[in-house]
Amino acid sequence: MATNELHVVILVAGRGTRLGGDTPKPLVPIGGGQTLLGNQIDVLSRFVDRDRIMLVAGHAADQIIKAHSDLMYVYNADYATTN
């Protein structure tokens, strides 16, 4: 059951270099056709309306926005130095 009392901010600006691939960390597959970020959003959506979820994107922001275009975004242009 979702509530309108909460807002959620998810930081998705990281590169995921320690994961050893070219895929941005939020879009790394975790099985069952799901990604790290997709799983977080699905779980959070049980408690918070999707229009209350905001992502702070940086590295590969275009890919992340394309994958979750229904969410709100803030672009962190300084992600490389503030990660």
Secondary structure, DSSP 4 states (H G I P E B T S, - for coil): --BSS--EEEEE----GGG-SSS-GGG-EEETTEEHHHHHHHHHTTTB-GGGEEEEE-TTHHHHHHHTTTSEEEE-TTHHHH-
